[in-house]
């Protein structure tokens, strides 16, 4: 043990945070953006802004009938349909499906993952909004948050899970290390070099400490069955479909279609019956398994926002007769409800606009906590490295950390607005638009990271922060110039989702531009103690 328990915890806090800090910053930043996943997706589809500005009061039963007709025409051979009902945050009717397996495929062989088909419908008329550009929108940040990209999802989830475990260790060891943690919360000394970075780190950490503990622990809980599969394997062996059916309160989702064809019953009466059982609460999602076959089933899930848990009540109907076959109601077991509440806390879909805004601010505090921790290490180590070397230059290790800090923090803050600019500037009907938008995101991030590694200097921080700030701040001007509802129009028509996006990006841009200006030229006094990122 290094000189005592508290000193050992300080060492553990430093290294558990530093080694995975760059991944954690990305996880915090993209996870924080995901609280407004629907709003981001709406902004990235300017073709929907006019319809969202004047939402029609549409009966759910009639809207689902329109979706059923469209899916029967477009994906009649599909084994599974997914329908997301319109909400205030997402006014369109979303329909998607699993593509039918290729002809002649062996039914005994598990099919490889194929891209889902999807379409966006007007819930009032059923007309497909064909002009809507293809984009991942907010879903990109949501999936990047825990799946990463350009790698198998399982690998990404393991990487993020290991980093989350390090994060939990860093938080707990940080609490032990800072014996004056709450007193230091009220102390901030600007322009004091290392002391200022420590004060900023303490403030951002303590400000949302309960949130940081909750979000890290519940993040691990969301993927607990992948990290600790022994219990599931002991009971279910290889029947994972049966396990998730029990967990989610419905039938196994991969049931093979029967050889006997049968027409699918109308979905509208099923929605009406589900709403009646749930005392008028609306349906959120509909899943139809094996449509057009005698063993078709229809699963209805309560709309989010009516309960904190993600173990939402669901009802299953026979797809041919339309009769209620099974349903969990609100009688899920204690273990399922406990996991559901933790999962619900993590994603925050239960939250009203005020609570969601508080979660967003807490997520930003988490970003600041990770970023200041990374920068503080470099600032603290720089005088030691300079003192140990006679040539006045830092070593390779510290230079690498400086470069990774630049690419991991400033580079990501530059890449995120580039994604939105690519969304609006790429041809709306171009092939492969979603992946091209994502490619622009990673190209910008990669270029920023390489520039940071090559020139880990103060002026590079100023340049990347200024570029990111300018791109964020100009998004409210780009929006109306590329067919979206401008800020004045969205405010006048009550289109709060689009207006909120523009206002938040304007504020983020201003903060990044201010940070770039605050860095300024390197002070003339004691230049070696200031550090490249101080």
N, C-alpha and C positions, 0 to 999 in steps of 0.2 A: 504494500500500500504506500502511495507516494505521500510521505510526510504527514499522514493523518487522513481521517475520513473526509473532511470537507475539501482538502486539497485533491484527494482522489476523485471526488465528485466533480471538481472544477476541471480536472484533466478529462474525465469522461464526457462532461458537457461540451467541452471544446471540440474534441475529436469526433464525437457522435454527430455533432451538428455540421462540422466542416466536411467530412467525407462524403456526405450525401446532400449537402446544402443546395447544390445547384439543381438537383432533381426535385428537392422539396420546394424550392421557389417556383418551379414550373407547376408542380402539383397544386400549390396554394393559389397561384395566379389563375390557372385554368379552372380550378374548382370554384374559386370565388366568382369568376365570370359565369359559371354554370348555374348560379342562383337565378340568373336572368336568361336562362337557356331559351325559353320561348320568345322572349322579347328580342334577343339577338337574332333568332331565326326569322322573326317577322321583319326586322330591319333589313336583313339580307335578301328579302323578297319584296322589293318595292312595288311589284305588281299587285300585292295584296293590301297595300296601304289604303287605297280608296275604299275597298270593301270593309276594312277594319274600322275606318273612320265613321261608318254609319251601319253598325251591326244590326241585322234584322233579328226579330224575335222568332226563332225557328223552333217548332216542336221537334223533340228528339226522335219521336217515332217516325215522323215523316222524313227527317234527315237520314235516318238509318235505312229506310226503304230505298232512298235515292242511292245511297252507297252500295246497298245490296245489288241493285240493278246494274250499277256501273261495274262492280266486281264480277258479276256473272258474265257480263259481256267481255270484260278485259282479261279475267283470270279464272275462267270457269274450270280449267283443268288443274288449278293449284290445290295443294293439299291444305293450305292454311291461309286465312284472311285475317288481317288486323285492321280495326277501324278505331280511330281516335275521334271522339266527339268534340265539337267546337266549344271553346271556353272564352272568357273575356280576354285571356292572355294570348290565345291562339284561335282566332275567329273562324278558321277554315276547317273543313271536314277532311281529315287525313285518312287515306285508305292505302294499305300496302299488302303485299302477298309474297309467299314463298314460291319461287318459280317451280313449275312442274318438272319432275325429273326427266332426263332425256329418254326418248323412246328406245326400248330395248334394254334399259338399265336393269341390273339385277336388283330386285326389291330387297334381297337379303343384305346387300352391301349398304352401309351407312353413307348417304350422299355427302359430298364435300360441301362446305359453305359456299353458297352462291349469293350474288348481290340480290337484294330484295327489289321487287318491282313496287312502284308507288305512284300515287296520283293525288292531287289536291283538288277538292271539289267545293263548289259553292253550296253551303248547306241549305239554302233556300230553293235553288233551282236544280241542283245536281249537276250543273254544268262544270265540266273539267276546266280548271284554270290553266289551260295549256300554255299560256304565255309566261307562266311562272318559271323563273330560272331555276335550274337544278343547282342545289347548294347544300352543304352539310350544316351551314349556319351554326347555331349554338350547340348542336349535337357534336360538332368537331371538337370543341373545347371540353365538352362533357366526356367524350370517349378518350381524348388525349389525357385527361386528368387521371385515369387509372388503367387505360389500355396501352398508352403510348401510341406509336405509329411505326409503320414500316417494319413490323416484327409481329410474330404470333401473339395474340391477345394474352395467352397464358404467360408468356415470358414477361410481357409488360406488367401484368398484375403481380407477378412475383417480385419484379424489380421495385414497383411502387410499394408493395407490402413490406419488403425489407427496409426500404427508406422510411416508411411510416413507423416501423419498430424502432429504428434509430431516433426518429423524431420524438417518440414517447420517452425514450431513455434521456434524450437531451432536455426535454421539458422537466421531467422529474428530478434529474440531477441539477438542473438550473435552479429549481426551487430550493433544493438543499444548499446549493453553493451561495446563493445571494441571501445572506442572513438579514439584510436590511432592504429586502426586495420591495416592500410596500412603502417604506420611507423614501427609497430611491425613485419610486414612481412619481413623486411630486418634485423631483429635482431634475432640472435640465440646464446644462451649462454650454451654451453655443460657442463655437469658435475656440474650443479647447482641445482640438485634436482627438486623441484616444479617449479622453474623458467624455467628450461629446458623443462619440459613437457608442460608448457604454451606456450613457444616459438614454440615448435614443433606443437602444436595444432593450433596456429595462422597461421603458415606458410602453413600447409596442408589445412587449411580452406580457406585462402585468395588466395592461388595459383590457385585454380580452383573454386572460389566463383560463377562465372556465371554458370558454369557447375552444381554445387551443387544445385543452385536454379532451373535451368532448369530441371534437372533429377528428382528432388523431385516433382515439380509441374506437369510435364508431366506424371509422374508415376501415380499420382492421376487421371489425365485426361483419361488415358487408360482404367480405370475401372469406369468412372464417371456414366455410366448408371446403374451400380449395386449399387453405393453409393447413387445416387440421382435418383430413378426410377420414381418419380412422374410425370415428363413431358411425359415420354414414356407411362405410364399407362393412363394418361389423354387422349392421342390421339389414342393409339392403343389398350387400355384395355389389354386383355390377348393375343393378336396376336403379340407376340414377333418375330415370324418368318417373318411376314410382315415388322416389323420395321427394322430388320437387312437386309432384302432384299432391302429396300429403302436406308438404310445407305451404303450398299456395292454395290448398283447399279445392282443387279441381281434379279432373281426370288427367291421366298421363297424356302429354301433348303430342307424342310421336306415334300414336296409334295408327296402324296401317289402315288405309281405306278398304272398305269391304268391296267385294266384287259385284254387289247388288246396287244398281243405281236407284236413287230416290231423290225427288225434288226437295230443296231446302225450304222449310217453312218461312213465312214472313218474319222478319226480325223485329218489326215495330211493336207487335203485341208483347213480345218478350221484354223489350225495354220498358214498356208501360207497366208490366207486372213487376219487374225488378224495382222500379221507382216506387210502386205502391208498397212493396215489402219494406223498402228503406225509408218509409214515411215521407215520400216526396223528393228525396235526395236524387240527383241525376246520375246517370251512368257515365263513366269516364272512358272506358275501353271495352271493345268487343272483340273476341277472338272466335273465329269459326274454324273448326277442324274438320277436314274431309267434307267440304261442301259438295252436294250432289251425290253423296253415298248414303247407304242405309244407316251407317254408324256415325253420321254427322253429329257434332256437339257444338253448342254455342255457349261461351263463357262470358259473363258480364261482370265488370268490376266497377265498384263505386268510384265516382269522380274524386280526384285528389282535392285536398283543401277542406274536407269535412271531418278529417280525423288525423291525428299526429302520426299514427302508425302507417307503414307501407304494407302491412299485412291487411290490406283493405278487404272488406266483405265482398264476396263474389258469389254468383249464382250460376249454375250450369243447367242448360235446357237441352232436351232432345232436339236435334236439328231437324228432324222429320215431322214429329208430332207437335213441336212447340211447347211441350209440357215441361214443367220444372222437374229436373232429374235429381239434382243435388245442390246444396248450397251451404256455405259456412255461416252466412249471416254475420253476427258479431260474436260467435261462439268459438273462435279459434283458441287453441290451447295457450297456456301461460308462456311456454317457451317460444311459440310462434309469435305471440304478441310482444314479448320482450325484445326479440330480434327485430320485429317490425317497427317498434318504437325507436330503437337505436338506428335502424336504417333510415327511418323517417326523419329523425333528428339530423342525420348526416346530410341528406339531400335537401331538406328544408322545403319540401313541396307543400307541406301543410300551412306554411306561413302566409299571413296576409301581407300586403305591401310594406307596412311598417316593420314587421318582424323580419321580412326578407331583406329590407334595407339595413337593418341592424346586423344580420348575418353577413351581408356584403361588406359593411364597414369592419366587422371583426375579421373577415378574410383578408381585407387590405392590411389590417394590423398584423396579421400573420405573415403576409408578404414582407412587410417592413421589418418584422422580427428576424426572419431568415436572412434578408439582405443585409441588415446592419450587423448581424452576427458574422456573416462571411467577410464583410469589409473590416470589421473590428479586428479580426484575426490578422489580416494583412497589415493593418495600421500598427498593431501591437508588435508584430514580428519584424517590421522593417528596420527600426533602430538597432535591433539585435543583429540582424544580418549585415547592416552597414558597418557596425562596430567590429564585426568579426573579419571583415574583408578590407584590405588596405587600398584596393582600387576604387572604393566608393560605389561599387555596383552590387546590385542584389543578385542572389544565386538563382539557379534554374528553378528550384522548387517554389520560391516566393514569386518569381516572374510567372510561373505557370498558374499559381493561384490568382494572381492579379488578372491574367488573361481570362481564366475561367469565370471570375467574378464579372468581368466586363461582358463576356458572351452570355453567361447564364442569367444576368440581371438586366443590364441595359439592352442586350441583344434580343431577349424575349419581349421586352417592352417596345422594341422597334418592330419585331415580327408580327405582333398581334394586330396593330393597325394596318400593316401591309396586307393581311388576310382580308380585311374589309375593303381596302382599296381594290384588291384583285377581284373581289366579289362584284364590284360595281363597274370596273373597267374592262373585264373580259367580256367577249361577246355573249349576250344572254342566251343564245341558242347553240352555242358551241358544244361540240362533243367532249365528254369527259370534264365538264366544268368543275364539279366538286373536287376531283383529285388535282386539277390544275390550280385551284385556289389554295389547296393544302400545299402543293409544291411551291407556290410563291411564298407561303408562310415559312416553310423550312429553308428555302433558298435565302430569304432575307435573314433568318436566324443564323444559318450557316455562314453567310458572308460577314455578319456582325461578329460572330464568334472567331472567325479566322482573323479579322481585323483586330479584334481585342487581343488575341494571342500574339499577333505580330507587333502590335503597338500598345502594350498595356500601360497607357499613360493618361495623365489628367485630361489632356485635350481630346483623347479618344472618348473618354466618358462624356465630356461636354458635347461632342459631336453626335454620339449615338442617342443621348438623352434629348438633345435638341431635335434630331430627326424624328424620333418617336413622338415627342411632344407635338411637333408640327403636324405630323400625320394624324394623330388623335384629334387635335384641335380643329383641323380642316374637314373632318368627317361630316359635321353638320352642314357644311357648304356643299360637299360632294353629294349628299343625300338628295336634295331637290334637283341638283344638276344632272342626276342620272335617273330621274323618274320617280323618286320617292317623295313622301310628304315632308316638306320643309319644316323647320322648327316652328315658325309662326303659324303655319297651316295646321300642324299637328296639335299645337296648344289650343288653337281656336276651335278645332273640331273634337277636342277631348281624346285624341289619339295618344294616350299617356305612355304607351309602350314605346312608340317611336320617339316621342318627345323626350322621355326619360333616357333613352339610349344616347340621343344627341347631347343632352345636357351632361351626362356622366362622362362621355368622351371629351367634351369640351373642358370639363373640370380636370380630367386626367391629363389632357394635353397641357393645360396651364400649369399643373403641378410639375410635370416633367420639364417644361421650359424654365420654370422658376429654379428647379434643381440644377439645370445646366448653367443658368446664370450665377447661382450661388457658388458653384465650384470655382468659377472665375480663374484668374491667373494664380499660380502658386505663390504663397506668401514669401516675402523676401527674408523673413527671419526664421532661422533654424529650418532650412528647407528639408533636411533629412528626416526630421521628426514629423513632418506633415503627411508624408506618404502620397502615393499617386492617386489614391481614392479619397483622401481626407478632405 
